[in-house]
Amino acid sequence: MEGHSVEELLAKAERDEAEKLQRITVHKELELEFDLGNLLATDRNPPTAVRSAGPTPEADLRALARDNTQLLINQLWQLPTERVEEALVARLPEPTTRLPREKPVPRPRPLTRWQQFARLKGIRPKKKTNLVWDEVSGQWRRRWGYQRARDDTKEWLIEVPGGADPMEDQFAKRIQAKKERVAKNELNRLRNLARAHKTQLPSAAGMHPTGHQSKEELGRAMQVAKVSTASVGRFQERLPKEKAPRGSGKKRKFQPLFGDFAAEKKSQLELLRVMNSKKPQLDVTRATNKQMREEDQEEAAKRRKMSQKGKMNSGPPGLGGKRKGRQHQGGKRRK
Amino acid sequence: MRPLTEEETRVMFEKIAKYIGENLQLLVDRPDGTYCFRLHNDRVYYVSEKIMKLAANISGDKLVSLGTCFGKFTKTHKFRLHITALDYLAPYAKGFGVAAKSTQDCRKVDPMAIVVFHQADIGEYVRHEETLT
């Protein structure tokens, strides 16, 4: 009996081992191709088992997936490993499959004005050195850019040129000229961009005051000035008699295309029910407006009655009193 | 393509209700599928939800039509019903025709006077071939 059970135990252990091995090893006619850099395994075996499965191939598909994944994991276990912050990590090799482009090829941009001119004249970019020897500072400095070799705004001594006004600030003149050059460059860059994207720069047509601007130009300039604040014109006060601008409301928002179909159906049925009920529904806004208007009219009628009574009371006691009273009331009423 | 707003739905339902009355809720709430109204280029289309989801994949400027066109909204936001809606309105109709007399005259007229003209659509000659001799 005992011998039997020991033999049985051994046989069982052997069977377990074989089963484990069977689970790990997978037999394939054609070997899989692995691209471990992308964690990719390509199986070129013809899927005959799956095809002949019948109407529900799920079980076969799952078995196939399991087998292929097992092979991939086997490959991964053979990679060199390293320790990264108490975790065992396999170092993947470089990916071998070339993935297709994510985004479409960029379309060719139109040439900038300079490029067109250069192409026309046949000008080729001359190769220039980036660094130039600067005598003044005694070191190699950039040709352009930060701490450039000959920066005329950084000179400490400027002679007043022959025909210039002695009181003019030459330093400020040079700084101003540089600012203008930078602004011009920026403008040209934006113009090139606008040409590339086929849009227009926002025109500053009426923005510089000339004294000969039309009403529309002035209006447009005023609108732009109003909106050119940090809050995009939201807290700008209007002049006492200025009217609010038209068309400055919010853009309309619609329901999403496939929102909740059940909710849509419910709201439509509710609308139909209200329409068919043949009872006039209470429109709250109209009701409140009507109420407010009635109250205002009552107030106005009461005030008029009070002023009429006041007139009649102050009438009899003397002419002077009457005149005074009348003028006073008249002034009040006009107001 | 977008769903109709409350105001647009109300205007459209009022128009359709003139023809089919309370049966309109049978159009809104169908047992055999979810159908919805969608607006595209000022035209109202009655389309099943499945087809509408497919049509959503077509860009707006390339989409010509989807489902059945019920009618369109004019520039002044009035709803004009089109003949293409007939197939959906006919089963629920309360009697199609053009009034021969005004409402007031209809009340005072004798019992044998003609009050409504039945105008046939183009397919009626084919549909009712047997009954029309």
Contacts between the chains, C-beta under 8 A, distances in Angstrom:
chain1	res1	chain2	res2	distance
A	254	B	2	4.6
A	254	B	3	6.6
A	254	B	5	6.8
A	255	B	2	7.3
A	255	B	3	4.7
A	255	B	5	7.8
A	256	B	3	7.9
A	257	B	1	6.3
A	257	B	2	6.4
A	257	B	3	6.8
A	257	B	38	7.7
A	257	B	52	7.8
A	257	B	56	5.9
A	258	B	49	7.1
A	258	B	52	7.0
A	258	B	53	6.2
A	258	B	56	7.2
A	259	B	3	7.4
A	261	B	34	5.1
A	261	B	36	6.7
A	261	B	49	6.0
A	264	B	3	6.7
A	264	B	36	6.5
A	265	B	28	6.2
A	265	B	29	5.9
A	265	B	34	7.4
A	267	B	6	7.8
A	268	B	9	6.3
A	268	B	13	7.7
A	268	B	28	5.0
A	269	B	25	5.9
A	269	B	28	6.0
A	269	B	29	6.2
A	271	B	6	7.4
A	271	B	9	6.2
A	271	B	10	6.2
A	271	B	13	6.5
A	272	B	13	6.2
A	272	B	17	7.9
A	272	B	22	7.7
A	272	B	24	5.9
A	272	B	25	5.3
A	272	B	28	6.8
A	275	B	10	7.5
A	275	B	13	6.3
A	275	B	14	6.8
A	275	B	17	6.6
A	276	B	17	7.7
A	276	B	22	5.5
